[in-house]
Structure formats: structure tokens, C-alpha cells
Amino acid sequence: MRAWRSDDLAAFRLINADPEVMALMPSTLDSGQSDAQGLRIMDNLSTRGWGLWAVEVQGGSPFIGYVGLNEPAQPMPFATQGQTVEMAWRLGRGHWGHGYAAEAAAAALDFGFSTLGLAEIIAYTVPHNHRSRRVMERIGLVRDTAGDFDHPVLPPGHALRRHVLYRKSRS
């Protein structure tokens, strides 16, 4: 994991335009939306010193996506504003199934607890996102069935509105 570089934006556009990568997101992103998101990620990482780091494969691809920690942009039903930090990742399809997400997520989790001193880190996804749920479980997050929720930015009836919540505490 590393800081983003401006040349990562082109690869990020391809990831965000891939219908299979974005199948469990509300939509794919066009170039402008992808660049805006990438620049926000870069700015947050630069400003805070932590966030959604670029992931590269040593001796291989210079940018395969991001993994890291993030503060949810909108209020969430389970969140305490300013105290909730989520684990997130998005990798290019060609890099799925190699353990990269779990390896980087475990490093981000360690950073969150050891360096930032966070008490808890959460993650969430739609119930049928089995790949991400396996990553969450592999790095030690535990499902909080009482915390499952309807995502507040998606309208009632939207196929992706329901989310499952996972948690891990420092202790």
C-alpha cells in the first residue's frame, strides 16, 4: 500500500468503468466521476495521513485499486459521527482471488488499531457480496446481525439498499 500518484487515475478509471467490479455499487463511474473520487481519496490521504491507500503488486501491476480506512461520508444508522471508521476496498477484476484485498486490509486494520488507536473498525456490504464478506471474516471482523441496515443514500426498494455490518474492536 502506498500514497496515490496522479498516474493512478487512468487505471482507476478502468476499474470504476468495469460493470463487473461495480456490480454491487449503485452504478459504474464515468471518467469525470472517477477522477473526482480519486482526487478526493488523494486529498483525504494527504490531509489526514491515512485513508484509502493505492495498492500495487510488487514486481507486477503499479496500481490495482485501493484498500484502507475511511470515515463514512454520510451519517449511518450505526455510526457515531467522527468516531466511526470503515474498512473499504476496490480492486480491478484481474486481481481478485489472489489474497491482495485481505493482505492489504489486514495491514490497514493493524494501522487503525496500532497507529491511530481506534477502538473499533467496521465494514459493510450488500448481503450477497460473498467475496467481500469472506475478506471481512478472514481479517477477523465479526458480523453484527443487529446492526444490519438500509443504506441511507439508496431509495426504498433499491436492490442494493440492504447492508450487512461487520465489526472488529481493538481489544
VOGU-3710 file (C-alpha; in Angstrom, 3 decimals, decimal comma):
1> mrawrsddla> 0,000/0,000/0,000  1,218/3,474/-0,792  0,125/7,034/-1,440  -1,650/7,651/-4,718  0,140/9,133/-7,726  -1,537/11,157/-10,439  -0,863/8,389/-12,975  -3,044/6,034/-10,875  -6,144/7,902/-12,037  -6,113/6,296/-15,511
11> afrlinadpe> -6,099/2,773/-14,049  -8,740/3,827/-11,505  -10,996/4,957/-14,379  -10,830/1,458/-15,877  -11,704/-0,158/-12,548  -14,661/2,178/-11,982  -15,963/1,675/-15,525  -15,944/-2,134/-15,242  -19,551/-3,328/-14,831  -18,440/-6,475/-13,006
21> vmalmpstld> -16,303/-4,564/-10,466  -19,116/-2,097/-9,893  -21,966/-4,643/-9,991  -22,623/-4,234/-6,266  -22,353/-0,449/-6,344  -25,198/1,814/-7,500  -23,514/2,377/-10,889  -20,267/2,488/-12,801  -18,436/5,817/-12,839  -17,597/7,851/-15,910
31> sgqsdaqglr> -14,125/9,386/-16,273  -15,067/12,648/-14,569  -16,737/10,913/-11,620  -13,825/8,500/-11,251  -11,213/11,273/-11,343  -13,196/13,324/-8,812  -13,382/10,331/-6,476  -9,686/9,574/-6,934  -8,723/13,187/-6,223  -10,893/13,202/-3,056
41> imdnlstrgw> -9,179/9,995/-1,918  -5,750/11,538/-2,598  -6,665/14,733/-0,751  -8,029/12,844/2,280  -4,930/10,658/2,437  -2,639/13,666/2,167  -4,579/15,727/4,715  -5,104/13,021/7,357  -2,083/10,816/6,737  -4,364/7,791/6,402
51> glwavevqgg> -7,223/6,697/4,220  -7,733/4,599/1,128  -4,212/3,692/0,016  -3,270/2,733/-3,527  -2,378/-0,946/-3,834  0,272/-2,231/-6,184  1,710/-5,667/-6,769  5,460/-5,639/-6,272  7,153/-6,683/-9,480  3,774/-6,514/-11,216
61> spfigyvgln> 0,990/-4,009/-11,629  1,724/-0,493/-10,367  -1,935/0,148/-9,396  -4,607/-2,493/-8,843  -7,066/-0,458/-6,758  -7,386/0,787/-3,203  -7,660/-0,620/0,299  -7,836/1,271/3,543  -9,767/3,157/6,143  -12,396/5,806/5,628
71> epaqpmpfat> -14,861/7,893/7,567  -18,335/7,411/6,072  -19,338/10,497/4,073  -22,950/10,384/5,231  -24,478/9,627/8,624  -25,040/5,908/9,069  -27,599/4,329/11,395  -24,901/2,564/13,451  -22,352/5,404/13,487  -21,156/7,960/15,958
81> qgqtvemawr> -20,101/10,916/13,828  -16,352/11,473/13,865  -15,737/8,173/15,650  -16,750/5,611/13,045  -14,062/4,353/10,692  -14,841/1,853/7,981  -12,638/-0,593/6,115  -13,046/-0,401/2,330  -11,501/-1,798/-0,833  -11,972/-1,869/-4,573
91> lgrghwghgy> -9,630/-3,867/-6,789  -9,551/-4,422/-10,515  -11,225/-7,670/-11,547  -7,972/-9,218/-12,788  -6,634/-9,037/-9,238  -9,496/-10,775/-7,439  -8,872/-14,096/-5,742  -5,149/-13,598/-5,099  -5,395/-12,521/-1,456  -4,414/-8,908/-2,154
101> aaeaaaaald> -7,528/-7,400/-0,538  -7,158/-9,472/2,630  -3,416/-8,808/2,910  -3,791/-5,062/2,475  -6,930/-4,899/4,648  -5,116/-6,692/7,487  -2,312/-4,107/7,251  -4,858/-1,252/7,276  -6,623/-2,809/10,266  -3,326/-3,021/12,139
111> fgfstlglae> -2,572/0,610/11,248  -6,000/1,681/12,509  -5,575/-0,016/15,852  -1,817/0,388/16,427  -1,120/3,809/14,926  -4,463/5,605/15,067  -5,560/3,987/18,329  -9,059/3,320/17,032  -11,340/1,423/19,381  -13,318/-0,206/16,550
121> iiaytvphnh> -13,307/-0,574/12,769  -16,392/-1,556/10,817  -17,116/-2,773/7,313  -20,352/-3,292/5,428  -21,634/-4,566/2,120  -24,739/-5,975/0,500  -25,691/-9,448/1,770  -24,851/-11,230/-1,498  -21,313/-9,781/-1,775  -19,746/-13,049/-0,678
131> rsrrvmerig> -16,216/-12,100/-1,820  -16,069/-9,030/0,412  -17,730/-10,826/3,288  -15,057/-13,537/3,106  -12,353/-10,866/3,246  -14,032/-9,294/6,282  -14,180/-12,639/8,061  -10,639/-13,576/7,034  -9,229/-10,449/8,717  -11,227/-11,040/11,880
141> lvrdtagdfd> -14,277/-8,820/11,518  -17,430/-10,338/13,021  -20,943/-9,992/11,672  -23,223/-7,809/13,779  -26,672/-9,006/12,708  -28,350/-6,464/14,980  -26,508/-3,733/13,082  -27,652/-4,679/9,575  -29,187/-1,619/7,938  -30,689/0,017/4,887
151> hpvlppghal> -28,086/2,255/3,248  -29,324/5,842/3,651  -28,272/7,066/0,178  -30,249/4,389/-1,667  -34,011/4,713/-2,060  -36,521/2,234/-0,601  -36,880/-0,767/-2,880  -33,404/-0,421/-4,400  -31,833/-3,865/-4,866  -28,625/-2,782/-3,073
161> rrhvlyrksr> -30,198/-0,906/-0,171  -29,897/-3,643/2,496  -26,411/-3,986/4,013  -24,779/-6,348/6,476  -22,472/-4,923/9,140  -19,199/-6,332/10,421  -17,157/-5,070/13,367  -13,782/-5,576/14,997  -12,662/-3,935/18,212  -9,085/-3,252/19,203
171> s> -9,454/-5,401/22,300
//
